[in-house]
Amino acid sequence: MNAVRRRHPLTVSTPHGVVVNAADCMPRILGFLGTALLAGLLVACASRPVGDFGRAKPSVLHDDVLPAVGTFMAKQREPVSNFNQTDQEREMHDRTWRFLVAAHSRDWMFDTEAEMQRTRITRAKDWKFTTDRYYNWLKREHYQSSRVRYATLGRHILADLDTLPSTFASVCAVIEVDRNREIALASLTNVAPTAAADVAARRYENTHYIEWFVRAVNYRYESYSYALDNLLVETPHEQSIAVDNSLSQLRAWADRASRHDFCSGSSTRPGQGGVTIPSRFQTMVPDTEVIQIK
């Protein structure tokens, strides 16, 4: 009579017939479950707190915890650089942030999801945003005159136009930093063994962040265009002419962004723009005022 082979209750067979002790896998399993649980809790309280005048408050959760968890999670799926951030990269992040969120319109651009994407806790989801959200927000706002909606739309477009030249210049500066990194790596020999991997990872990070900005500029143009078309149907007014002219200018910037044409046709240099750009630590006050039309 053949002896019956008995298996420990905490062992499993892999598809290749290898017996693995489940106890050896428990630390990794528990670590994964703990990370998933922590990420769920962080997502639940992801909306950044704000204080007076809509300024974002310093937050251990948003400044330390979320980025730390996001870096750990990003390392499981994509390159992560260990390099410190340059001044140019920091400026680009600050200047582009206002295009990735819409604090003036009460989260019509999914500000909470943008925070999760910024900290790399989640993958990019902004490409799923629908263009009707801005118009729906504008439609819900209570104004004394239907013309004021055109004025609000026009003011938001002009605010974008005022800041785009300096923002493009900051993106151009980061592209140049990445180019200089690769030149230095190719010409120097006394560098750390991880330098090449970090250079490649930082280029990956910057490229994906710039792509996010490109999508955001185009999303804004498409959202504003959708809003203008629907306002013309809902409440037609002569104010639409000026808004349409501004929208045409924004279209030109969106087309440049799509071509990754950040460095040509602009004399503005990073840090020398004529408009002060708040970083993500200073958001806009919710737009509740009524504009008087003369």
N, C-alpha and C positions, 0 to 999 in steps of 0.2 A: 504494500500500500504506500503510495507516494505521500510524502509529508506535505502538509498544507503550509504554503508560505504565508506567514502572517505579517501584516503591514501595520506599522505604528499609526494610530488614528490621526496623527497630525502630519501625515505625509501625503503627497499628491504626486501623480505621474504626469509628466509633460507629454506633449504629442510625440516626442522622440523617445519615450520610454524611460526617461531619466526620473528617478525618484528624488523629490525635493522635500526637505523638512520644512513644513509650514512655519514652524517657530522661527526659522532663520529669516523668513520674509516679513515677520510681524513688524519689526521696526520700520521698514519701508512702507508697509501698508498703513500703519498708524501715523507715520509722518505725512503721507499723502492725504489721509482723512483729516488730520489736524490742519493741514494747509488749506484744504478745501473749505473746512468749517470756518477758519479764520477769514478766508477771502469772502465767504458769504456774509460774515458779520461786518467786514469792512465796506462791502458794497452797500449794505443796508444803511450805513451812516456816511456815505461818500460825499454828500453835498457839503461843500466847504462853508464854514460859518463866516458871516460877515458882520461888521460893526457899523459905526457911523459912516454916512455918505457912501455906503456900499463897499467900503474897503474890506478886503479879506483879512481875517484875523490870523496871526501866527498860530499854527496848529501842529502839535506833535504827530497827530494822526496823518495829516496831509503832507507834512514836510519831512517826516522821518519814517513812520510806520508803513504807510502806503507805498512809498518808493522802495523801501527795503523788501517788502513782500513782493512787489511787482518785479524787482530785479531777480529775486529767487525764482519766481514763476517764469519770467522771460528766459532764463538760462535753460529751462527745460525744453524750449521750442525754437530759440533763435539766438544769433550772436549777441553777446553783451560785452561791451568794452570796459576795461578797468581804468581807462584814462580819466584824469580830471577834465572838467569842462573848461574850454577856453572862454575868454571874454566875448569873443565873437559868437560862440555857440550859445552862451547865456543870453546875449542880446537878441539873437534870433528867436529864442524861445519866448522871451518877454514880448517882443514886437509881434510875433505871429499869434500869440495866445488870444488876443481880442477877436481874431478871425475864426478861432476854433470853438468859441463859446458865444453866447449872446445874452449877457446879463441884462442888457437894456430891454430885452423882450421876454423876460421870464422863462428862460429855458426852452425857447423854441428850437434851439439847436442841441438839445439833449446835453446840458452842461454836466450832469452827473456822469453820463457815459464818457464824456470827454475827459473827465478827471481820471476815470478808470483806465482810459486809453493812454493818457499822459504818463501815468505811473506804471504802465505796462502790465497791470494786473489782468486785463483782458486784451484780446486781439482787436484790431481796428474794426469798428462797426459803423463808422460815419458814412460809409458808402451806401448804407441801407436807408439813410434819412430821406424822407419824402419832402417835396418842395412846397407842400400846402401848409406847413406848420406856421410859417411867418404870417401868411395871409389870415389864417384862422385866429392867430393872436391879435392881429391888427383889427380884425372884424369884431372881436369880443371887447376891445377897449371902448370905453364910453367917452365920446367927445361931444362938445357942444355943436360942432359943425362937421358934416361929412367931408368937407374940404380939408379938415385938419389931418385926416388919414393920409392924404397925398403929401401934406407938409411933413408928417412924421416919416413916411417912406423916403421922401427926398432928403431929409436931414440924415437919415441913417446911411443912405448911399453916399452922400457928401462926406460923412465921417470916414467911411472906408476909403474914398478917393484921397482924402487928406493924408492918410497914414500909409497907403500902399507904396509910395516911392521909397520911404525910409525902410519899410519892411522888406521890399525887394532887395535893397542894398545890403541889408543884414543877411539875407539868404545868400547873396553873392559872396559876401565875406566868408561865410562858412564853407562854401564850395572851394574857395581859394585856400582855406586852412586845410581841408582834406587833400588838396593837390600838393601843398607844401609838405604835409606829413609823408606822403608817398615818395616825394623827392628826397627828403631827409633819410627815410628808411632805405632807399636804394643806394645812397651815397655814403652812409655811415656804417661802420662795422662794430663799434663798441656799444651795442645796444642790448637791452634785455632779451632773453630768449622768447618772451611773450609779446615783444613789440609788434611783430608782423601781424599776429592774430588780433591784437588790440587795435591796430590801424584799420584792418579790414572790418572789424566789428563796429568801430566808431563811424566809418563811412556808411556802413549798413544802417546804423541808427540815424545818422543825419539824413541819408537819402529817404528813409521811410518817413521821417518827420517832415521833410520838405514835400513829399508826396501828399501827406495829410493836409498841409497848407494849400497845396494846389487844389485838392478836392474841396476844401473849405471855401476858397475864393469863388470857384465855379458854383458851389452850392448856394452861396449868397446871391450871386447874380441870378441864378435860376429861381431862387425863392422870391427875390424882389420882382423879377419879371412876371412870375405867376401872380404875385399880389397886384401888380399894376394892371395886368389884363383883367383880373376879376373885379378890381375897383372900377375899371372903365365900364364893365357890364352892370355892376351894382349901383354905383353912384358916379356917373360921368360928370367931370368938371374940367375946366380949362387948365387947372393946375397940373394935369397929366402931361402937358407938353414939356414943362421944365423937368419933371421927373424922368420922362423918357429920354431927354437929352443927357441927363446925368447917368442914366442906366446904360446908354451907349458908350459913355466913357468907361464905365466899370467893365463892360463887355471886352473892351480893348485890353484891360489889365488881366481879365480872366483868360483871354486868348494867349497873352504873353506867359502867364503862369503855366498854362497847358503845354506850351512849347519849351518850358524851362528857360525862358529868356529873362533871366534875372539880372544879368550884368551889362546888357547893352542898352543904349538909349536913355541912360540916367546918369546925371552928374552928382546925385546925392550919395554921400558916403555914410557908412554906419556911424552913428553918434553925432551926425551933423545935420540931421533932418530939421525942418522948420516946425515940426509938430511933436509935442511931448507925448510919448507912448507909455501908458501905464503898463506895468507888468501884470502878471496874473495875480499879484498880491493887491491890486487895486482895480476893482471892477466898477462898472458904471452903475449909477443909481437907477432903480426901476423907473421906466418912462411913464410917469403918471400925469405929467403936466399937460395943460391944454395950450396949444399954440394959437395965438390970435392971428387971423388972416386979415390983412388990410386990403 
